[in-house]
Amino acid sequence: MRIVFLGLSITSSWGNGHATNYRALVRALDRRGHDILFLERDVPWYAANRDEPEPPGCGTELYGSAEELRERFGENLREADLTVVGSYVPDGAEVARWALGEARGATAFYDIDTPVTVAALEHGRCEYLSPDLVPRFDLYLSFTGGPLLRRLERGYGARRALAFHCLVDPERHYPEAADRVYALGYLGTYGPDRQPALERLLVEPARRLPEERFAVAGPRYPAELVWPENVERTEHLPPPEHRAFYASQRLTLNVTREDMVRAGYSPSVRLFEAGACGVPVVSDHWPGIEAFFVPGREILLADTAEAVVRLLRETSDSKLAAIGERARRRVLAEHTADHRAEELERHVRGLAGARAA
């Protein structure tokens, strides 16, 4: 197929989890023989932090405005077999309306932020999608599974709302021999809704275990935040350094956004990255997590500082290693970029079959 993506960013992973997802997916699609064009809005904060300006597996074009997009790339959309518009695209509703008007092949909205999107639609403040656009896409590919899919279909008229979870590239994420420098680490951009859980599940355990070392990597944390002396801060960690960061931790933390906790069935890309690296994860609890990892065998769950401290003090290295290995097997069996590429092909074939029928 000829596929055109209009996404938030593939050239810069600064402050967003979209880039690593897109990069792995387009490489997998390229390996399967598809021709990919990725169109990205050129914005200053990504321009200043482009860690992969020419991602392999696709052609990448930058545009400065919605008007420039319309002037330069209409023919690409008309010739595409599949046009995919992503969440959080600048001027996204305008871009989506134009793309739907130009596309002659199948169309999909790829929502890497589904619970956030639905909450914003309900309050009339979603800048990248409007309710009238939802039914116009052939596919609504959702980061989130579970009951939210039916809500999209029944409440917003989505034609086919399908779980299309985040993914991992096992060629970039795999076990690496390294010293376990940190008892617990966390990788993620600052979010005001996530910060209370981060304080509870990492910062407070760090205060209670001053003899241990902890780490938090990610941008946008307010300067006024006070960290314990045994918490090491890294402002931004490029994707090529993720694997080594996970490998330096005895246990890595997953913290989930409030909207995604409420919706459930919303695994983060960090879960799959750490899993592919064979690093055991401790996560806050949310509905549906059992659909991705078996608690106690493939993942550890904790909702209090006391629970995290107990895990760090009482769980042996051999048990943690076994949990990490079981998580790795699960991720490689279900959540790689190749799995998602196959899913996308299957969904598009299903559309063609339905039209023929």
C-alpha positions in Angstrom: 0.0 0.0 0.0 0.9 3.7 -0.3 0.2 5.1 3.1 0.3 8.7 4.3 0.6 9.5 8.0 -0.2 13.0 9.3 1.1 12.8 12.9 2.3 14.9 15.8 6.0 14.1 15.3 8.2 11.4 14.1 11.4 13.4 14.0 11.5 14.4 17.6 10.7 12.4 20.8 11.1 15.5 23.0 8.1 15.6 25.4 6.0 13.1 23.5 5.6 9.3 23.2 4.2 9.5 19.7 7.6 9.5 17.9 8.9 6.2 19.1 5.6 4.6 18.3 5.5 6.0 14.7 9.2 5.2 14.1 8.7 1.5 15.0 5.5 1.2 13.1 6.7 2.7 9.8 9.8 0.5 9.9 7.7 -2.5 10.3 5.4 -1.4 7.5 8.4 -0.7 5.3 9.8 -4.2 5.9 6.4 -5.5 4.6 6.8 -3.7 1.4 4.6 -0.6 1.9 5.5 2.9 0.7 5.2 5.4 3.6 5.1 9.2 3.6 5.0 11.0 7.0 3.8 14.6 7.1 4.8 16.6 10.2 4.1 20.2 11.2 7.4 22.0 11.7 7.2 23.6 15.1 10.0 25.3 17.1 10.1 23.0 20.1 10.6 19.9 17.9 12.9 21.6 15.5 15.2 22.4 18.4 15.1 18.7 19.6 15.2 16.6 16.4 16.9 13.3 17.6 15.9 11.5 14.3 15.5 14.0 11.5 15.3 11.4 8.8 13.6 8.3 10.2 14.3 5.1 8.3 11.3 3.3 6.7 9.5 6.4 5.4 9.8 9.6 3.5 9.4 12.6 5.9 8.2 16.0 4.9 7.8 19.0 7.1 5.2 21.8 6.5 4.8 25.1 8.2 1.0 25.6 8.2 -2.3 24.0 7.2 -2.3 26.1 4.1 1.1 24.9 3.1 0.0 21.3 3.7 -3.0 21.8 1.4 -0.8 23.4 -1.3 1.9 20.7 -1.4 0.5 17.4 -0.5 -3.1 17.0 -1.9 -1.9 14.7 -4.7 -0.2 12.4 -2.2 -3.4 11.9 -0.3 -5.4 11.3 -3.5 -3.0 8.6 -4.6 -2.7 6.9 -1.2 -4.4 3.6 -0.4 -4.6 4.6 3.2 -4.5 8.0 4.9 -3.9 8.1 8.7 -4.4 11.2 10.8 -3.0 11.1 14.3 -4.0 12.7 17.5 -2.5 16.0 18.8 -1.7 17.2 15.3 -1.5 21.0 15.3 -4.7 22.5 13.8 -5.7 18.8 13.7 -9.5 19.3 13.1 -8.7 21.5 10.1 -6.1 19.0 8.9 -8.4 16.0 9.3 -11.3 17.8 7.5 -9.0 18.5 4.6 -7.5 15.0 4.5 -10.9 13.4 4.5 -11.9 15.6 1.6 -8.8 14.7 -0.4 -8.3 11.0 0.3 -9.6 8.5 -2.2 -8.5 5.4 -0.3 -9.2 4.2 3.2 -9.0 6.7 6.1 -8.1 6.2 9.7 -7.9 8.3 12.8 -5.0 7.1 14.9 -5.6 8.1 18.5 -2.6 7.6 20.8 -4.4 9.6 23.5 -8.0 8.2 23.3 -9.2 8.8 26.9 -7.8 12.4 26.7 -9.5 12.9 23.4 -12.9 11.6 24.6 -12.7 13.8 27.7 -11.9 16.8 25.5 -14.7 16.1 23.1 -17.2 15.9 25.9 -16.1 19.3 27.2 -16.0 20.8 23.7 -12.3 21.6 23.9 -10.6 19.1 21.6 -8.3 21.1 19.3 -7.4 18.2 17.0 -10.7 16.4 16.5 -14.4 17.4 16.4 -17.4 15.2 17.0 -18.6 15.6 13.4 -15.3 14.2 12.0 -15.4 10.9 14.0 -18.0 9.1 11.8 -16.2 10.2 8.6 -13.1 8.0 9.2 -13.3 4.4 8.0 -11.3 3.3 11.1 -10.8 4.7 14.5 -7.5 3.1 15.7 -7.4 3.5 19.5 -4.5 3.4 21.9 -7.2 2.3 24.4 -9.3 -0.9 24.3 -12.2 -2.1 26.4 -15.5 -0.3 26.9 -14.3 3.0 25.5 -14.4 1.5 22.0 -18.2 1.0 22.2 -18.6 4.5 23.6 -16.8 5.8 20.5 -19.2 3.9 18.2 -22.4 4.5 20.0 -21.8 8.0 21.4 -19.8 9.5 18.5 -20.7 7.4 15.6 -17.3 5.9 14.9 -17.7 3.3 12.1 -15.1 0.9 13.4 -13.4 1.7 16.7 -10.6 -0.8 17.1 -8.0 -1.4 19.8 -4.6 -0.5 18.3 -2.3 -0.4 21.3 1.2 1.1 21.4 4.1 -1.1 20.4 7.8 -1.8 20.7 10.7 -2.4 18.4 12.6 -5.5 19.7 15.6 -4.5 17.5 16.0 -1.5 19.7 14.7 -2.8 23.0 16.3 -6.0 24.4 18.1 -7.1 27.5 21.4 -5.4 28.1 24.0 -6.4 30.7 24.6 -3.5 33.1 25.0 -2.7 36.7 21.8 -2.1 38.5 22.6 1.4 39.7 19.1 2.4 40.7 16.7 0.6 42.9 13.8 2.2 41.0 13.5 4.5 38.0 10.9 6.3 36.0 10.9 7.6 32.4 8.2 10.0 31.4 7.3 13.6 30.6 5.9 15.6 33.4 2.1 15.6 33.8 0.2 17.3 36.6 -2.2 14.4 36.8 0.6 11.9 37.0 2.8 13.8 39.5 0.9 12.8 42.6 1.3 9.1 41.8 5.0 9.7 41.0 5.4 11.4 44.4 3.7 8.5 46.1 5.4 5.6 44.3 8.9 6.9 43.8 9.7 10.1 45.6 8.3 9.0 49.0 10.0 5.6 48.8 13.3 7.5 48.0 12.8 9.4 51.2 12.3 6.2 53.2 15.2 4.5 51.6 18.0 7.1 51.7 20.7 4.4 51.2 19.2 3.5 47.7 19.5 5.5 44.4 16.5 6.5 42.3 16.1 8.1 38.9 13.5 10.2 37.0 14.1 11.1 33.3 11.9 13.3 31.2 11.3 16.9 30.3 8.9 19.7 31.5 9.2 19.1 35.2 8.7 22.4 37.0 11.8 24.0 38.4 10.2 24.4 41.8 9.8 20.7 42.4 12.1 19.5 45.3 13.6 16.1 44.8 15.3 14.0 47.5 19.1 14.0 47.2 19.1 10.3 46.2 16.8 11.0 43.2 18.8 11.7 40.0 17.1 13.9 37.4 17.7 13.7 33.7 15.9 16.4 31.6 15.5 14.4 28.4 16.5 10.9 27.4 16.7 10.2 23.7 15.1 6.9 22.6 18.5 5.3 21.8 19.4 5.7 25.5 16.1 4.2 26.8 17.5 0.6 26.8 20.5 1.4 28.9 18.4 3.5 31.3 16.0 0.5 31.9 19.0 -1.8 32.3 20.4 0.4 35.0 17.3 -0.2 37.2 16.5 -3.0 39.5 12.8 -2.2 39.0 11.2 0.4 36.8 8.0 2.4 37.5 5.0 2.9 35.3 2.6 5.7 36.2 -0.6 6.3 34.2 -2.5 9.5 33.4 -5.8 10.0 35.2 -8.0 9.9 32.1 -6.4 6.6 31.1 -6.8 5.1 34.6 -10.5 5.9 34.4 -10.9 4.4 31.0 -8.7 1.4 31.6 -7.1 -0.8 29.0 -4.5 1.8 28.2 -1.0 0.4 28.3 1.8 2.9 27.9 4.7 2.4 25.5 7.0 2.4 28.5 5.4 -0.9 29.7 6.3 -2.6 26.5 9.7 -1.0 26.2 10.8 -2.1 29.7 9.2 -5.5 29.1 11.1 -6.1 25.9 14.3 -5.2 27.8 13.5 -7.8 30.4 13.3 -5.2 33.2 10.6 -5.9 35.8 7.9 -3.2 36.1 5.9 -2.0 39.1 2.8 -0.1 38.0 -0.1 1.7 39.5 -3.3 -0.3 39.0 -5.9 0.4 36.3 -8.8 -1.6 34.9 -7.7 -4.0 32.2 -4.0 -4.2 33.1 -4.6 -8.0 33.6 -5.3 -8.2 29.8 -1.7 -7.3 29.1 0.4 -8.7 32.0 -0.4 -11.2 34.7 0.0 -9.4 38.1 2.6 -11.1 40.3 4.1 -13.1 37.4 4.7 -10.6 34.6 4.2 -7.3 36.4 4.1 -6.0 39.9 1.3 -3.6 41.1 1.5 -1.1 43.9 -0.7 1.9 44.9 1.2 3.1 48.1 4.7 4.1 49.1 4.6 1.3 51.7 4.0 -1.3 49.0 6.8 -0.1 46.8 9.2 0.0 49.8 8.2 -3.5 50.7 8.8 -4.7 47.1 12.3 -3.2 47.0 13.2 -4.6 50.4 11.6 -8.1 50.2 11.7 -9.2 46.5 14.8 -11.1 45.6 16.9 -10.4 42.5 16.1 -13.8 41.1 12.3 -13.3 41.4 12.6 -9.9 39.8 14.6 -11.3 36.9 12.0 -14.1 36.4 9.2 -11.5 36.3 11.1 -9.4 33.8 11.8 -12.5 31.6 8.1 -13.5 31.6 7.1 -9.9 30.7 9.6 -10.0 27.8 8.1 -13.2 26.4 4.6 -11.7 26.6 5.6 -8.5 24.8 7.4 -10.3 22.0 4.4 -12.6 21.5 1.8 -9.8 21.3 3.0 -6.2 21.2 5.8 -5.6 18.7 5.7 -3.3 15.7 5.3 -6.3 13.4 2.2 -7.3 15.3 0.7 -3.9 14.8 1.7 -3.7 11.1 -0.1 -7.0 10.6 -3.2 -5.7 12.4 -3.3 -2.6 10.3 -3.1 -4.7 7.1 -5.9 -6.9 8.4 -8.1 -3.9 9.2 -7.7 -2.4 5.8 -8.4 -5.7 4.1 -11.5 -5.9 6.2 -12.6 -2.6 4.8 -12.0 -3.7 1.3 -14.0 -6.9 1.9 -16.9 -5.0 3.4 -17.0 -2.7 0.4 -17.0 -5.6 -2.0 -19.8 -7.3 -0.1 
